[in-house]
Amino acid sequence: MTTTVVDNIGLLVTNDPRLGDGPLGLRRDAAVVFEGEFIIAVGDAGLVADRRVDAEGRCVIPGFVDSHTHLVFAGDRSDEFAARMAGQPYAAGGIRVSVDATRAASDVELSRLTELRRAEARRAGITTVEIKSGYGLQSYHEARCLEVGRRFTEDTTFLGAHVVPPEFEGRADDYVHHVCTDMLQEARPHARWIDAFCEVGAFDVDQSRAVLAAGLAAGLGARLHANQLGHGPGVQLAVEMGCASADHCTYLSDDDIAALAASDTVATFLPATDFSTRQPYPDARRVIDAGAAVALATNCNPGSSYTTSMSFCIALAVRDMHMTPDEAILAATLGGARALRRDDVGAIAQGMRADLCVLDAPSYTHLVYRPGVPLIHRVVERGV
């Protein structure tokens, strides 16, 4: 099998302290060798392989791991965004607009749209992505959305409990029962995870607990939308149920932070959502200082965060969430891997998947220093 070396790397972020300096495992004048999909060597510049790619002194970081997206959808909600910018508050009910469009889209169209978004995310340096359903809200359509997502990632998430659809209006408990039985049965073969939107206007704590419990009993891992629109029970529920990740975490009490710090549940921040909805940004400093694990994700979706730019999320996290550039890079790579409970991505080390981003910059700090500038020069995903 042909080997490839990315050589003449000015600054390499390995995310492995054994390989370099500090938590990011920084190395200067470095090289990375991979064979097939996996890295076989990390060392000083000048390593030899069958094929050589010259980084020309650029910075190389692990590919971004985006642990929260909703890439499978049809339709457009730009009018809703414009209304929010004019002062209208964000509410969960807008999801139904995307549900109507997604149900009406053909399989071919839904696949085409998802493929375009996945390609856009790859150009932005995202080499690993999680994809949720949630815009079908009927057994057939949820399974269909998951089947589409499965073509692009093994980390698909069943989000039937996104919002109560029109046909169950006023019968939320009946819909939750449907999610936990018939819908879960159809979705299960296509999903690795289960999720629920635990929020006012979506599902309360008991309904969300029932959904997560049903998914866990069916062999799925658990994740949860928690504490996006206000203080609530979501984070505590995520910890109680052993969720891999509690996502949003915009409003956190001291007790929420203590619970996260004492658990294996990752606090996944979605700052592009707070930007788009004009919500306050989470105070990541409090969470990190308490010792909790954190991640950054794009939450790419048609209503509240239509972006595939992890670089934008990193810039927001540093500017408005009190994270350092080092912490933000770690959260967007290894943090995302931990939120997906993956040990094969998020770092550049022997045995890891060959997922690299060559930046058109001498340092990863430029992702914050030069916000909005496309600095992803080259992407390697699974050795390609």
Buried (B, 14 or more C-beta within 10 A) or exposed (E): EEBBBBBBBBBBBBBBEEBBEEBBBBBEBBBBBBBBBBBBBBBEBEBEBEEBBEBEEBBBBBBBBBBBBBBBBBBEBEEBBEBBEEEEEBBBEBBBBBBBBBBEBEEEEBBEBBBEBBEBBBEBBBBBBBBBBBBBBBBEBBBBBBBBBBEBBEBBBBBBBBBBBEEBEEEBBEBBBBBBEEBBEBBBEBBBBBBBBBBEBBBBBEBBBBBBBBBBEBEBBBBBBBBBBEEBBBBBBBBBBEBBBBBBBBBBEEEBBBBBBEBEBBBBBBBBBBBBBEBEBBBBEBBBEBEBBBBBBBBBBBBBBBBBBBBBBBBBBBBBBBBBBBBBBBBBBBBBBBBBBBEEBBBBBBEBBBBBBBBBBEBBBBBBBBBEEEBBBBBBBBBE
